[in-house]
Every structure is written in structure tokens, then in C-alpha cells.
Amino acid sequence: MRKETNNWWIQAKKDLTTAKNSFKSRDYYMVAFLCQQAVEKSLTALILHTKREFYPSHSLIYLGKSVGIPHTFHSFLRELTPQYTISRYPNAAGEVPFELYDEEIASKFLKKSEEVFQWIEEQLKLPEDSSED
């Protein structure tokens, strides 16, 4: 795995670990934000691994489709994408962000993010695309 890819993958895993820690501390709004960040960074790692390009986007569905993520994840990626802003800004959420999230929501974000991670990890074990060498 190239260094750039590995850097994105390591940070993605750390973000997911921190999301789990936030769940334990009942900071559910941070779980939503960190799951979005973890999935975005893990998809970026996979794009770098397979295409050797950087796609500057926060759209998880765009990033996911670019690496052929299974259709079963599309709905979740659409739901998780806006958490990047909703979980942090009252003017984006229309409410105080931390009040919008509870254990059930945070648990779902964690579970589905872990499923995406599992799929990405399997893809990262495949040989890199050497067509752009």
C-alpha cells in the first residue's frame, strides 16, 4: 500500500475508533460527525489505492460509486453525507446539533460505518491498479 493511501486509511480507522469512544461517552453528535469523516477518509484511501487520484468531495455516494461500492450501501451513504455539517452547526441543523442525536441513531451510524469499513478493507487487500504507472 502506498504511503498516501496508508495515511488516509490510518486516519480513517482512528476517526472510527474515536467515534466509538464518543459513543461510550454519550457524545452522540460526535459519533455522527466522526462516522462521516471515517467513511469519507476510508473511501478516499480506496480511491487512492485503485485509481491513484484524489477526488476532492464530501459526497459519500459520489466517492462510493467511484469505487463500485455495493448498492446496498448507497442509502446509508446518502444519509451519512450531510452529518458532516448537521452534526456541527446549529444553522445547518436548524437546532442545537447535540440535541438531535441519541443512542439509537449513533448506534446505527456506527454499525453501518463498520460494515462499509469491512467492505473497504477487503478491497484494499486487492492489488493496486497498475494501469496508471
trRosetta pair geometry for C-beta under 8 A, 3 or more apart (Angstrom, degrees):
i j d omega theta_ij theta_ji phi_ij phi_ji
1 5 5.1 -121 -179 90 93 122
1 6 4.9 116 119 -64 117 95
1 9 7.3 -36 175 14 150 150
1 49 6.7 -37 -135 -112 89 108
1 124 6.8 15 -99 -179 127 104
1 128 7.8 144 -111 -58 48 118
2 5 4.6 88 62 10 84 107
2 6 6.8 -154 93 -8 41 91
2 48 7.0 -119 67 146 121 107
2 49 7.4 -176 27 -104 98 60
2 52 7.9 75 6 -112 160 89
2 128 7.3 74 -20 -96 102 157
3 6 5.6 -59 -145 40 29 113
3 7 6.3 36 156 -26 66 103
4 7 5.8 -49 -150 28 29 114
4 8 6.9 25 154 -13 61 103
4 48 5.6 -131 114 -175 104 145
5 8 6.1 -60 -157 37 32 107
5 9 6.2 27 151 -17 68 112
5 45 5.2 94 -166 -160 70 76
5 48 4.4 -170 -91 104 82 117
5 49 4.7 95 -137 -70 143 80
5 124 7.7 159 162 -137 123 108
6 9 5.5 -57 -142 41 32 112
6 10 6.0 33 159 -21 68 106
6 45 7.7 92 -73 -142 14 115
7 10 6.0 -53 -144 35 26 109
7 11 6.5 21 158 -13 61 109
8 11 6.0 -61 -149 40 29 107
8 12 6.2 33 153 -24 65 108
8 41 5.2 -165 -174 -177 82 84
8 42 7.5 160 141 -94 94 25
8 44 4.9 -123 -165 99 145 103
8 45 3.8 -173 99 -75 112 85
8 48 6.2 130 21 16 147 143
9 12 5.6 -52 -147 33 30 115
9 13 6.5 29 155 -17 63 104
9 41 7.7 172 -86 140 23 94
9 42 6.6 66 -121 -121 61 65
9 45 4.0 109 -63 -141 78 159
9 124 6.7 85 -108 -121 143 157
10 13 5.9 -56 -152 36 31 110
10 14 6.5 30 151 -18 64 106
11 14 5.5 -53 -147 37 35 113
11 15 6.3 40 152 -22 66 102
11 41 5.4 -102 96 -179 100 153
12 15 5.7 -53 -150 33 31 113
12 16 6.6 29 152 -17 64 104
12 37 7.8 -166 -122 131 62 70
12 38 5.0 101 -167 -158 70 61
12 39 7.6 113 -153 -61 111 12
12 40 7.9 -161 -111 72 103 52
12 41 3.7 -167 -80 99 91 107
12 42 3.9 136 -175 -60 156 76
12 44 7.8 178 -64 47 125 94
12 45 6.1 -98 -6 -12 141 132
12 117 7.6 170 141 -114 115 102
13 16 5.7 -54 -150 36 34 110
13 17 6.4 37 151 -20 65 104
13 38 7.5 95 -77 -146 16 105
13 42 7.8 97 -51 -85 61 105
13 117 7.7 107 -98 -146 72 131
14 17 5.5 -51 -148 36 34 114
14 18 6.3 33 153 -18 66 105
15 18 5.7 -55 -147 39 31 111
15 19 6.4 39 149 -25 64 101
15 34 5.0 -171 179 -168 85 87
15 35 8.0 167 139 -81 102 19
15 37 4.7 -128 -162 103 149 107
15 38 3.8 -166 98 -76 112 83
15 41 6.3 119 14 29 144 140
16 19 5.4 -46 -149 30 35 117
16 20 6.7 38 150 -19 63 100
16 34 7.2 160 -91 145 28 101
16 35 7.2 64 -113 -110 71 57
16 38 4.0 105 -60 -142 80 154
16 42 8.0 32 -39 -45 124 129
16 113 6.3 -176 -121 136 106 125
16 114 7.3 123 -165 -84 132 70
16 117 6.4 30 -90 -74 164 150
17 20 5.7 -52 -156 33 34 113
17 21 6.6 34 147 -17 65 104
18 21 5.4 -49 -147 37 38 114
18 22 6.3 43 150 -22 66 102
18 30 7.9 -86 140 153 94 114
18 34 5.4 -133 93 -147 97 151
19 22 5.5 -52 -149 35 32 114
19 23 6.6 40 148 -25 63 99
19 30 7.2 -166 -120 129 59 78
19 31 4.9 91 -166 -138 86 60
19 34 3.7 -168 -76 99 91 121
19 35 5.1 103 -134 -57 156 71
19 38 6.2 -77 -15 -18 136 139
19 109 7.7 -116 -177 117 133 109
19 110 6.2 174 133 -101 116 91
19 113 7.1 -7 97 80 164 162
20 23 5.5 -46 -153 28 34 116
20 24 6.8 36 149 -18 63 101
20 110 6.5 103 -89 -137 71 129
21 24 5.6 -50 -153 33 36 113
21 25 6.5 21 153 -6 67 107
22 25 5.8 -62 -145 47 34 102
22 27 4.3 -83 -164 73 88 104
22 28 7.4 153 141 -83 100 20
22 30 4.0 -129 -150 94 150 115
22 31 4.9 -166 98 -62 117 71
22 34 6.2 145 11 15 145 143
22 106 7.9 -131 111 -156 97 134
23 26 7.5 32 -180 -78 32 29
23 27 7.8 -86 -60 55 21 65
23 28 7.1 58 -113 -101 59 63
23 31 5.0 73 -69 -93 82 132
23 103 7.9 92 -159 -135 87 71
23 106 5.5 165 -111 146 92 126
23 107 7.2 104 -144 -81 130 60
23 110 6.0 2 -65 -59 149 148
26 103 7.4 -42 -127 -79 82 92
27 30 4.3 11 131 23 110 121
27 31 6.9 147 98 -25 67 82
27 98 7.5 -57 -154 -133 67 111
28 31 5.2 -41 -153 23 44 119
28 32 6.9 46 152 -18 66 96
28 98 7.4 117 59 -157 79 68
28 101 3.7 -166 118 125 110 114
28 102 5.9 33 155 -115 178 5
28 103 6.5 -110 -90 -72 133 37
28 105 6.5 84 173 73 126 100
28 106 3.9 -114 -143 -51 92 135
29 32 5.8 -49 -158 31 38 112
29 33 6.6 33 148 -13 67 106
29 87 4.8 155 -177 -161 82 90
29 88 7.8 144 159 -70 114 45
29 97 4.9 99 -146 138 142 97
29 98 4.3 -97 -11 -105 143 57
29 100 6.8 83 -97 54 102 88
29 101 4.7 172 -72 21 60 137
30 33 5.5 -52 -144 41 39 111
30 34 5.7 30 160 -13 72 111
30 87 7.2 143 -83 166 25 127
31 34 6.2 -61 -138 45 23 103
31 35 6.0 27 160 -22 62 109
31 101 7.0 170 51 170 102 148
31 106 3.9 65 77 -147 154 106
31 109 5.8 130 136 77 99 130
31 110 6.2 -51 -171 -55 118 100
32 35 6.0 -56 -145 34 24 110
32 36 6.6 24 155 -18 60 106
32 80 7.8 -166 -163 -140 74 73
32 83 4.2 -132 163 -160 99 130
32 86 7.5 -64 136 86 140 98
32 87 4.3 -178 90 -87 115 139
32 101 5.6 -133 -22 -98 128 143
32 105 7.1 -10 -73 136 114 110
32 106 6.6 -92 -46 -103 77 73
32 109 5.5 -140 -103 -86 60 173
33 36 5.9 -60 -157 34 30 110
33 37 6.4 24 151 -15 66 109
33 83 6.1 -150 -83 147 42 96
33 84 7.0 96 -136 -120 70 32
33 87 4.1 -149 -57 98 91 143
33 88 6.0 83 -99 -52 134 97
34 37 5.4 -51 -143 40 37 113
34 38 6.0 42 156 -23 68 105
35 38 5.6 -52 -142 36 30 112
35 39 6.3 26 160 -15 64 106
35 80 6.3 -102 118 -144 105 122
35 83 7.0 3 69 99 96 155
35 109 4.4 175 33 158 171 108
35 110 6.3 -119 -89 -81 128 47
35 112 8.0 67 -177 73 136 86
35 113 4.2 -124 -153 -62 101 151
36 39 6.1 -59 -148 39 27 105
36 40 6.2 27 155 -19 64 111
36 60 7.2 -114 -149 -52 76 132
36 80 5.2 175 -97 166 81 92
36 81 6.9 120 -138 -120 113 19
36 83 4.4 -171 -48 79 135 106
36 84 4.8 -145 139 -65 149 72
36 87 7.5 -177 7 13 133 137
37 40 5.7 -56 -144 38 29 112
37 41 6.2 21 160 -13 65 110
37 84 7.4 120 -62 -110 71 85
38 41 6.1 -60 -145 41 25 105
38 42 6.1 23 158 -17 63 111
38 113 5.9 63 84 -175 124 131
38 117 7.3 -29 148 -75 114 116
39 42 5.8 -56 -141 39 29 109
39 43 6.2 30 158 -17 65 106
39 60 5.7 20 120 -127 121 130
39 77 7.3 -163 153 -115 143 81
39 80 6.1 38 41 130 155 152
39 113 5.5 -112 -58 -132 107 91
39 116 5.4 23 -123 100 106 154
39 117 7.7 -104 -98 -58 69 78
40 43 6.0 -59 -150 38 26 108
40 44 6.4 29 151 -21 62 108
40 58 6.3 -22 -122 -142 142 59
40 60 6.1 -95 -82 -88 75 89
40 63 6.7 118 -137 19 61 167
40 84 7.6 58 -41 -86 147 123
41 44 5.4 -50 -146 35 34 116
41 45 6.5 41 152 -23 64 99
42 45 5.5 -45 -151 30 35 115
42 46 6.6 34 150 -16 63 102
42 116 7.0 126 87 126 141 103
42 117 5.9 -96 -135 -108 168 73
42 120 4.8 92 158 113 113 172
43 46 5.6 -54 -150 37 36 111
43 47 6.4 39 150 -21 67 102
43 60 6.6 153 -6 -143 158 71
43 63 4.0 84 137 141 141 125
43 64 5.9 -75 -122 -72 138 61
43 67 6.5 -164 -156 14 83 138
43 69 7.6 -43 -115 -54 110 133
43 116 8.0 -40 -59 167 95 122
43 120 6.9 -108 -80 -104 50 135
44 47 5.6 -50 -147 35 34 113
44 48 6.3 34 154 -17 65 105
44 54 7.1 22 -159 -140 102 74
44 55 7.1 -147 -116 50 76 84
44 63 6.8 -49 -62 -148 61 136
45 48 5.8 -56 -150 39 30 111
45 49 6.1 33 151 -23 65 109
45 120 7.3 82 74 172 108 127
45 124 6.9 -5 129 -95 111 126
46 49 5.3 -52 -144 36 33 116
46 50 6.1 10 164 -2 68 111
46 67 4.9 46 124 -131 121 164
46 120 5.2 -110 -57 -148 132 98
46 123 5.5 36 -135 100 120 132
46 124 6.3 -100 -99 -69 79 86
47 50 6.4 -68 -139 48 24 93
47 51 5.3 -33 -175 35 66 116
47 53 6.5 -71 156 73 101 75
47 54 7.3 106 109 -120 122 31
47 55 5.4 -86 179 7 164 112
47 63 6.6 -87 -45 -157 132 88
47 66 6.1 20 -105 108 113 124
47 67 5.8 -111 -77 -61 69 115
48 51 7.2 -62 -99 59 14 74
48 52 6.5 49 -166 -111 51 31
48 53 7.2 -141 -102 58 51 31
48 54 6.6 18 -84 -83 95 67
49 52 8.0 -52 139 -63 4 58
49 123 7.5 128 90 127 140 93
49 124 5.7 -105 -120 -121 174 75
49 128 5.7 -120 -179 -110 68 90
50 67 6.1 125 39 -127 148 97
50 123 7.3 -39 -54 162 126 113
50 126 8.0 27 -92 83 99 117
50 128 6.9 -152 -97 -146 35 60
50 129 5.1 64 -170 -10 55 116
51 66 7.5 -48 -23 155 154 108
51 67 7.8 -117 -18 -91 114 83
51 129 6.5 23 -82 45 33 143
51 132 7.4 66 -178 -14 45 149
52 128 7.6 73 -56 180 101 116
52 129 7.0 -127 -11 71 99 100
52 132 4.9 -154 52 78 137 143
55 62 7.4 -158 154 128 135 105
55 63 6.1 165 89 -106 134 81
55 66 6.1 107 -56 71 168 176
57 62 5.1 -67 140 87 157 136
57 63 5.9 -172 82 -55 113 93
58 81 6.8 117 134 -160 82 88
58 84 5.4 -14 -180 -41 131 177
59 62 3.7 56 98 12 119 114
59 63 6.4 160 92 -11 64 84
59 81 5.8 13 -136 -136 49 137
60 63 5.6 -55 -143 43 34 110
60 64 5.7 36 157 -21 68 110
60 77 3.9 -148 115 -165 110 94
60 78 7.6 -140 71 -59 102 27
60 80 5.7 2 20 82 163 105
60 81 4.6 -144 16 -79 100 89
61 64 5.6 -53 -139 40 28 112
61 65 6.1 28 161 -18 63 107
61 74 6.1 59 -128 -150 101 75
61 77 4.5 140 -73 115 66 121
61 78 5.4 32 -57 -72 130 73
61 81 6.5 -52 -8 -50 89 139
62 65 6.1 -56 -144 37 25 107
62 66 6.4 28 155 -25 60 108
63 66 5.7 -58 -153 29 29 115
63 67 7.1 2 158 2 62 105
64 67 6.5 -76 -157 46 31 92
64 69 3.7 -49 -175 21 94 142
64 73 6.2 -139 -163 106 147 121
64 74 7.0 -178 103 -98 142 61
64 77 5.0 -87 -6 -101 151 164
64 116 8.0 -74 -107 -143 120 119
65 68 7.4 40 -168 -76 36 27
65 69 6.7 -71 -67 34 32 91
65 74 7.8 49 -68 -107 94 102
67 123 7.0 77 164 169 122 163
69 73 5.0 -70 152 63 117 135
69 74 7.5 150 99 -66 108 67
69 77 7.3 100 95 -46 153 147
69 116 7.4 -1 -146 -139 133 92
69 119 6.8 88 -139 123 85 144
70 73 5.6 95 73 2 77 99
70 119 6.8 -119 9 -137 108 151
71 74 5.4 -25 -161 -10 52 121
73 76 5.4 -65 -163 47 59 112
73 77 5.7 59 143 -27 87 105
73 112 7.8 141 -134 -177 81 100
73 115 7.4 -170 -99 112 105 109
73 116 5.8 105 -139 -96 137 94
73 119 7.2 -107 -51 26 146 161
74 77 5.8 -57 -146 36 30 110
74 78 6.5 31 156 -19 65 104
75 78 5.8 -55 -152 34 31 112
75 79 6.5 27 152 -16 64 108
76 79 5.6 -59 -149 39 33 110
76 80 6.0 25 158 -16 70 111
76 112 4.6 -156 -146 175 145 142
76 116 7.3 -149 105 -54 136 119
77 80 5.9 -57 -137 41 29 107
77 81 6.3 48 160 -42 63 98
77 116 7.7 117 -74 -102 92 141
78 81 6.1 -39 -149 9 26 117
79 82 7.9 -73 -178 31 30 92
79 83 7.9 35 139 -30 61 108
80 83 5.5 -49 -166 13 52 123
80 109 6.6 126 -107 -135 102 95
80 112 7.5 -154 -56 100 129 127
80 113 7.4 127 -117 -78 152 93
81 84 6.6 -35 173 -3 46 110
82 85 6.2 -58 -172 45 65 92
82 86 5.2 52 139 -16 92 118
83 86 5.5 -63 -118 52 37 103
83 87 4.9 33 -176 -22 76 117
83 109 7.4 94 -90 -124 170 140
84 87 7.4 77 -7 29 1 102
84 88 7.7 -35 152 7 39 119
85 88 6.2 -85 -156 45 34 100
85 89 5.6 -31 -180 25 79 117
85 92 4.2 -123 143 -171 105 167
85 93 8.0 -167 126 -49 74 75
86 89 7.4 -78 -116 49 17 77
86 92 5.3 -128 -91 122 46 109
86 93 4.7 103 -160 -88 71 85
86 97 6.6 146 149 -121 55 103
86 100 7.2 -88 156 89 104 163
87 93 7.6 106 -64 -73 18 126
87 97 5.2 101 -169 -171 32 129
87 100 7.7 -131 -107 66 58 124
87 101 7.2 30 -121 -40 95 136
88 92 7.3 31 67 42 72 134
88 97 6.0 54 -43 -66 7 171
89 92 4.0 71 79 10 110 108
89 93 6.4 162 86 -6 57 89
89 97 6.8 81 40 -51 22 128
90 93 5.8 -65 -136 48 30 102
90 94 7.7 -154 175 21 59 4
90 95 6.7 -113 -144 101 75 23
90 96 5.7 -15 -105 -100 108 44
90 97 6.4 -112 -75 -25 57 82
91 94 7.8 37 -165 -70 25 40
93 96 7.5 -57 88 80 137 6
93 97 4.9 165 -22 -87 161 73
93 100 5.9 -123 -167 -35 132 151
95 99 5.9 -108 151 73 116 111
95 100 5.5 127 84 -64 130 105
96 99 4.6 63 78 8 97 116
96 100 7.6 -175 86 -24 52 86
97 100 5.8 -57 -158 18 41 115
97 101 7.6 12 162 -6 69 106
98 101 6.8 -69 -159 36 39 101
101 105 5.1 -125 -147 80 72 133
101 106 5.7 77 172 -54 114 96
102 105 5.4 94 51 14 65 101
102 106 7.0 -135 99 -1 30 96
103 106 5.9 -62 -141 44 28 108
103 107 5.9 32 160 -25 66 111
104 107 5.8 -55 -145 34 24 113
104 108 6.6 25 156 -19 60 105
105 108 5.9 -58 -155 34 30 110
105 109 6.5 28 152 -17 65 106
106 109 5.7 -54 -149 36 34 111
106 110 6.4 33 154 -18 66 106
107 110 5.8 -55 -149 37 30 111
107 111 6.2 29 156 -19 66 108
108 111 5.8 -55 -144 36 30 110
108 112 6.2 18 163 -9 66 110
109 112 6.3 -62 -143 44 25 102
109 113 6.0 26 158 -21 63 113
110 113 5.8 -60 -144 38 25 111
110 114 6.3 27 158 -20 63 107
111 114 5.9 -58 -154 33 27 111
111 115 6.7 28 149 -19 62 104
112 115 5.4 -49 -151 32 38 115
112 116 6.6 40 150 -19 66 100
113 116 5.6 -50 -151 35 35 112
113 117 6.3 40 149 -22 65 105
114 117 5.4 -50 -147 35 34 117
114 118 6.5 40 152 -25 64 100
115 118 5.7 -48 -150 29 32 113
115 119 6.8 30 151 -15 62 102
116 119 5.8 -57 -155 37 34 110
116 120 6.2 31 151 -17 68 108
117 120 5.6 -57 -144 39 32 110
117 121 6.1 35 156 -24 67 106
118 121 5.8 -51 -146 33 28 113
118 122 6.8 31 153 -19 60 103
119 122 5.8 -55 -157 32 32 112
119 123 6.7 28 149 -16 65 106
120 123 5.6 -58 -152 38 36 111
120 124 6.2 38 151 -24 69 105
121 124 5.6 -51 -146 33 33 113
121 125 7.0 38 153 -25 61 100
122 125 6.0 -54 -161 25 33 114
122 126 7.7 41 143 -27 60 95
123 126 5.7 -42 -166 13 45 115
127 130 7.5 -33 148 -26 110 102
129 132 6.6 50 114 7 101 96
130 133 5.1 -11 -174 -19 75 123
